[in-house]
Amino acid sequence: MKGLYPLKGIVTVLNTPFTEGNTLDLAGLKKHLHYAIGAGVRGILVPAMASEVYKLSDKERQSMVETTLAISDASVTVIGGAGETDITRRKKIVKDLLDIGCKNILLQIPFQSKDPFIADVCRIAEMGPDMIMIQDWDPGNDGLPLDVIVELFETVDAFRCLKIETVPAGPKYSRVLEATDGRLHVSGGWAVMTMIEALARGVHAFMPTGLHEVYCLIYKLYNAGQVDEARQWFNRLLPVISFSNQHLDISIHFFKRLLQRQGIYNTDRVREPIMAFDIWHKETADPLIAYAIELMTEAQSISDSIGDSAK
């Protein structure tokens, strides 16, 4: 019988840094990796939707994962993103990831009907990854049917993790955990705005793209039994994420702007097509970025005093 996949805490989904010439900025990526690991993240997912994955070449994808593997230590789980709608290209991307030593794979496969979806996952499982995480991305509906999730969990050994990004996510977290006796690893991504609720429901990991120190502190406090303190910190974060998480494109713009302000990325460049980040967005974002940096500095000092006991 499968046991729960051993990954708990904050798993960052890296925004892709670009140079002014619109090429991949590996120096910026390395700087972000060192920063995120130092802040206490327990895993790294790259590249995924927040990484503008569908605008990256196969070579860029591979370079990002190779760099992440080289910098991450044994305490950090690296998950390679293989999001792709075309079956042939998806298999190539997975093969490339496996060839460079990335044995944990994220799949984001469009769902049309049960049998073809299960067959697609099985094709990838036959390639030999250690772990498959399925991204259940459906911001307008309930996403993958529960019976499909359960059948895959029971029949595909490598399928260990589900990243739920539906609206609302809470009831689905609970249904999936109940249906799999809590043995399927459940993480929350886009629905990080309901983090406190998700922690109460038993969600194992959370996948934001920034604010590492604050999210790590909230997780530590909650799991150390300091629920009120965790809730207070989450409430302090809400003005930031209520703006940044209104749309995926706004989130990408916002967090790249934040990372540039922190001196981690040299530019806040994004790739087209993407929603414009207009003058009003920028005027709203900039004071929130200043506030977020203050929060992160304070959170890191508190987290350091707590130590590793609540990770």
C-alpha positions in Angstrom: 0.0 0.0 0.0 1.3 3.5 -0.9 2.3 5.7 1.9 2.1 9.5 1.9 4.8 11.1 -0.2 7.3 12.8 2.2 7.0 16.5 1.3 5.5 19.0 3.6 5.7 22.8 3.8 6.3 25.4 1.1 7.2 24.4 -2.4 8.1 27.4 -4.5 7.1 27.7 -8.2 9.8 29.8 -9.8 9.0 32.7 -12.0 11.4 32.6 -15.0 13.9 35.5 -15.1 14.7 37.0 -18.5 17.4 39.4 -19.6 16.7 42.7 -21.4 17.4 40.7 -24.6 14.6 38.3 -23.7 16.9 35.3 -23.0 16.9 33.1 -20.0 18.8 34.7 -17.1 20.4 31.7 -15.4 22.4 34.0 -13.0 19.1 35.4 -11.7 17.6 32.0 -11.4 20.6 30.8 -9.3 20.3 33.8 -7.1 16.6 33.1 -6.5 17.3 29.4 -5.8 19.8 30.3 -3.1 17.4 32.8 -1.6 14.4 30.5 -1.6 16.3 27.6 -0.1 17.7 29.9 2.6 14.2 31.1 3.4 13.2 27.5 4.2 11.3 26.2 1.2 11.0 22.4 1.2 10.7 21.9 -2.6 11.0 23.6 -5.9 8.7 23.2 -8.9 10.1 24.4 -12.2 9.0 25.3 -14.8 5.2 25.5 -14.4 2.5 28.0 -15.3 3.9 30.7 -13.1 7.2 30.2 -15.0 5.5 31.1 -18.3 6.2 27.5 -19.2 4.4 27.5 -22.6 6.6 30.3 -23.8 9.9 28.5 -23.0 11.8 26.4 -25.5 12.7 22.8 -24.6 16.3 23.9 -24.1 15.3 26.7 -21.7 13.1 24.3 -19.7 16.0 21.8 -19.4 18.5 24.5 -18.4 16.2 25.7 -15.6 15.8 22.2 -14.2 19.5 21.4 -14.6 20.4 24.6 -12.7 17.8 23.8 -10.0 19.1 20.3 -9.5 22.7 21.5 -9.3 21.9 24.1 -6.5 19.4 22.2 -4.4 20.6 20.0 -1.6 19.1 16.7 -0.3 16.6 18.6 1.9 14.8 20.1 -1.1 12.6 18.1 -3.4 12.9 19.2 -7.1 9.9 18.6 -9.3 10.4 19.1 -13.1 7.4 20.6 -14.9 6.3 18.7 -18.0 3.2 20.7 -18.8 2.4 20.3 -22.5 -0.8 19.7 -24.5 0.9 17.7 -27.3 1.4 14.1 -26.4 4.6 13.6 -28.4 6.3 16.7 -27.1 5.2 15.9 -23.6 6.9 12.5 -23.7 10.1 14.2 -25.1 10.1 16.7 -22.3 9.7 14.0 -19.7 12.5 12.0 -21.3 14.7 15.1 -21.2 14.0 15.5 -17.5 14.7 11.9 -16.7 17.9 12.0 -18.7 19.3 14.9 -16.6 18.4 13.1 -13.3 15.0 14.8 -12.5 12.9 11.8 -11.4 9.9 13.8 -10.0 7.6 15.0 -12.8 4.6 17.4 -12.8 2.0 16.7 -15.5 -0.6 19.2 -16.6 -2.8 17.4 -19.1 -6.0 18.8 -20.5 -8.9 16.7 -19.3 -11.5 15.7 -21.9 -12.7 12.3 -20.8 -11.6 9.6 -18.3 -10.0 6.8 -20.5 -7.8 9.0 -22.7 -6.6 11.0 -19.6 -5.7 7.8 -17.7 -3.9 6.4 -20.7 -1.9 9.6 -21.1 -0.7 9.4 -17.4 0.1 5.7 -17.8 2.3 6.4 -20.8 4.4 8.8 -18.7 4.5 6.3 -15.8 5.9 3.7 -18.1 8.9 5.9 -18.7 10.0 5.4 -15.1 9.7 8.5 -13.0 9.9 8.1 -9.3 7.0 10.4 -8.7 4.2 11.9 -10.8 2.4 15.0 -9.6 -0.7 15.9 -11.5 -1.7 19.6 -11.7 -5.5 19.9 -11.3 -5.8 23.4 -12.8 -9.3 24.6 -13.4 -9.9 28.1 -12.0 -13.5 28.2 -13.2 -14.7 24.7 -12.2 -14.1 21.6 -10.1 -11.3 20.2 -12.2 -10.5 16.4 -12.5 -13.4 14.1 -11.5 -12.8 12.3 -8.1 -13.2 8.9 -9.6 -10.4 9.6 -12.1 -8.1 10.7 -9.3 -8.8 7.7 -7.2 -8.4 5.2 -10.0 -5.1 6.7 -11.0 -3.9 6.6 -7.4 -4.9 3.0 -7.0 -3.4 1.8 -10.3 -0.4 4.0 -11.1 2.4 3.5 -8.6 4.2 6.7 -9.5 1.2 8.9 -9.0 1.8 10.2 -5.5 0.8 13.9 -5.6 -2.0 16.1 -6.7 -1.7 19.9 -7.0 -5.2 21.2 -6.7 -6.0 24.6 -8.2 -9.7 24.7 -8.5 -12.2 27.3 -7.3 -13.2 26.7 -4.6 -10.4 24.4 -3.6 -11.3 23.6 0.0 -14.1 21.0 -0.5 -12.0 19.2 -3.1 -9.0 19.0 -0.8 -11.2 17.2 1.7 -12.9 14.9 -0.8 -9.6 13.8 -2.2 -8.0 13.2 1.2 -11.0 11.3 2.4 -11.2 9.1 -0.8 -7.5 8.2 -0.6 -7.4 7.8 3.2 -5.0 10.7 3.4 -2.3 8.8 1.4 -2.4 10.9 -1.8 -0.2 14.0 -1.2 -2.4 17.1 -1.7 -0.9 20.5 -2.3 -2.5 23.9 -2.9 -1.2 26.3 -5.5 -3.3 29.1 -6.8 -5.7 28.7 -3.8 -3.0 29.8 -1.4 -5.3 32.7 -0.5 -7.2 30.1 1.6 -4.1 28.8 3.2 -5.4 28.7 6.8 -8.5 26.9 5.7 -6.3 24.4 3.7 -4.1 23.8 6.7 -7.2 23.0 8.8 -8.3 20.5 6.1 -5.0 18.7 6.2 -3.3 19.9 3.0 0.3 18.9 3.0 2.1 21.5 1.0 1.6 24.9 -0.6 3.0 26.3 -3.9 3.3 30.1 -4.1 5.8 31.9 -6.2 7.3 34.4 -3.8 7.0 35.8 -0.2 8.9 32.7 0.9 9.8 33.9 4.4 6.2 34.7 5.2 4.7 31.5 3.9 7.3 29.4 5.6 6.7 31.2 8.9 2.9 30.7 8.6 3.4 27.0 8.0 5.8 26.6 10.9 3.6 28.5 13.3 0.5 26.5 12.4 2.2 23.2 12.7 3.8 24.2 16.0 0.3 24.7 17.4 0.5 28.5 17.2 -2.7 28.7 15.1 -3.7 32.2 16.2 -0.2 33.6 15.4 -0.3 31.8 12.0 -3.7 33.4 11.3 -2.4 36.8 12.3 0.5 36.6 9.9 -1.7 35.3 7.1 -4.1 38.3 7.7 -1.1 40.7 7.4 -0.3 39.1 4.0 -3.8 39.4 2.6 -3.5 42.9 1.2 -0.6 41.7 -0.9 -2.1 38.5 -2.3 -5.6 40.0 -2.8 -3.9 42.1 -5.4 -1.3 39.7 -6.8 -3.6 36.7 -7.1 -6.5 38.3 -9.0 -5.2 36.7 -12.2 -2.2 34.5 -13.1 -0.7 37.2 -15.4 -1.0 39.8 -12.7 0.8 37.4 -10.3 3.6 36.9 -12.8 4.1 40.7 -13.3 3.8 41.4 -9.6 6.3 38.8 -8.3 8.9 39.6 -11.0 8.6 43.3 -10.0 9.1 42.2 -6.4 12.1 40.0 -7.2 13.7 42.9 -9.2 13.1 45.3 -6.3 14.8 42.7 -4.0 17.8 42.7 -6.3 17.3 39.0 -7.1 16.2 39.5 -10.8 17.8 42.1 -13.0 14.6 42.8 -14.9 10.9 42.3 -14.5 10.6 41.3 -18.1 7.8 38.9 -19.2 7.1 37.2 -22.5 4.1 37.9 -24.7 1.3 37.2 -24.9 0.4 38.3 -21.4 -2.0 40.7 -19.9 -0.6 44.3 -19.7 0.5 45.6 -16.3 -0.6 49.1 -16.7 0.1 52.3 -14.8 -2.6 51.8 -12.3 -1.4 48.3 -11.6 2.1 49.6 -11.0 0.9 52.4 -8.8 -1.0 49.8 -6.7 1.8 47.3 -6.7 4.7 49.4 -5.6 3.5 50.3 -2.1 2.4 46.6 -1.7 5.9 45.5 -2.7 7.5 47.8 -0.2 5.2 46.4 2.5 5.9 42.8 1.4 9.6 43.3 1.8 9.1 44.6 5.3 7.0 41.6 6.1 9.6 39.2 4.7 12.4 40.7 6.7 10.4 40.5 9.9 9.2 37.0 9.2 12.7 35.7 8.5 13.9 37.0 11.9 11.1 35.2 13.7 11.5 32.0 11.7 15.2 31.9 12.6 14.3 32.1 16.3 11.9 29.2 15.9 14.4 27.0 14.2 13.6 23.8 12.3 11.4 22.1 14.9 8.1 23.2 13.2 9.1 22.5 9.6 
